[in-house]
């Protein structure tokens, strides 16, 4: 879809920058995208009713982006490596050049408060799930 729409998936560092509301990762103003209180900005496992919700239901972050914490895990273009960021460059790393799984960030409607934190990361194994989506970046 991203190629068809002349867009692309964000790198993991681009996703994190947007989730932090434009702040650098060393500044990290909030635990969740836009707040330290999960219920203000995220649809997650304690939200009722359960399931995916329209993105504008919760508050946005400083960049005006909604639901980067919770709702659906968001795929990134990077391959997943559990220790990549301990050995990578610190300024806008591009992720490993190869791997088995893609990175996903942000948590989902069925995630815990720990999983929806901006710093939380996981990998996508390719199975169809109703808790995984994507957000395109304009080139």
Beta strands, then each sheet from edge to edge (+ up, - down):
strand 1: 7-9
strand 2: 73-79
strand 3: 102-105
strand 4: 121-124
strand 5: 132-133
strand 6: 136-138
sheet 1: 1+ 6-
sheet 2: 4+ 3- 2+ 5+
end
